[in-house]
Amino acid sequence: MTHRKTKRNPLFAGRWFEDEVILLCLRWYFRFKLSYRDLVQILGERGLTMAHTTILRWVVRYAETCEQRWRRFERPVGGSWRVDETFIKVRGQLAYFYRAVDGQGNTVEFYLSRTRGKAAAQAFFRQGLKHHTHPHSSTLDGHQPSHSALRVMGMNGEFNFRGPNPVKIRSCQYLNNIVEQDHRRVKFRLQAMVGLKSFFNARRVIVGIELAPKIPKHQFAIPDRFGSGPTAIWRRVMAA
């Protein structure tokens, strides 16, 4: 395959394959239950020959960039956060996956940690508060280090804990069903992978897996001029 002759996105400068091919692999891998080898076979039927490691390198290199470009168009999430942690295996070892959705099921934030404790919970909450306005309530599971982390952050003034209309910190299994159900979507996608071999790669792959469903959830305000098809929208978002 020859190099693209028209002007291309600087993000993909020096890549052999065209921008559209790279973006197609990224969005299909993030969105659907496909392995790298599945994508190689699908593209092979379209006359494109590549190694599965090529797609792996694209995912590791561009997942965070995709998330950053899409975040520019992100709509505000709701003020009722439902927080829970689940686990996945990375190189055969347990890793803890902190996640939050709002009351409508929109993705708020996520964080993969090697440990499950107060420090990991604080890192997760700080990441969420960095990207979103403070919630009016945060519903946690019964894991006490998460409650402790949030209380300590409140005492340190990292969010409104004692002032007028303070953030409510509560524990209610019924209210957290929505985030527990959302965990299944992530784990369903991870099942297609033949094991995550590195924590570095796992963090980046998960960024893309969390990004993909936010698009059909309408969590982004995409300008009409970007078009209506996924190919055109992705190309213009990544060029924005």
C-alpha positions, 0 to 999 in steps of 0.5 A: 500500500502506498503512502497517502498523497493528500494532507494527513493528520500530523498525529499519523505522520510517518505511518505507512497505512492511511489515517482512515485505516488506523482510525478504523482499527482503533474505533473497531477495537475499542467498540467491538469484541474483536481481538487484534487477530480478528481485525487482521483477518477482517482487513485481510478480506479487504486487501490490507495485509498487516501484523496484529502487533501493528494494531497493538502498537496503534492502540497503545500509542493513540488510545490516550490521544483519542480520549483527550481529543474527544474530551474537548467535546464532552458534555457535563455529567450528572451530579449523582456519582455511583462509585464501585471497584471491580477487578481484572487480571493483568499478567495473571495478577489481580488489578483493581478497576475503579469506575463511576457513572452518574444517575443516568449511566453516563461514564464519569471516570475510571482508574486502574490500580495495582492495589486496592486501598485508600491511596488508590481511591484518592487517585481515582477521586482526584482524577474525577474531580479534575475533569468534572464539577463536584458532585452533589452526592457520591454513592460508594460500596461498602469498602471502607478505604474508599469512604476514608479516602473521600472523607480525608479529601473533604477534610483537606478541602479538595471538595465541599465537605463541610460548607453549605450544600456539602457533598453527600457520601453514602452507601447503598447497594440498590443505587449502585446497581447501575455501575455494577451493571456497567462493569459487565460491559467492560468485562465482556469486552476484555474477554476477547483479549488473550490476557493483558500482558502488561500494566502499562498496555492495560491502562491504555487499552482500557482508556479506549474501551471506556471511550467507545460507549460514551459516544452512543451514550451521547456524552459528546456535543459534536458540531453538525459540521463534523457530519453524521457518519462515524468515519467523518466524525472520528477524523474531524475530532482527531484533527480538532 
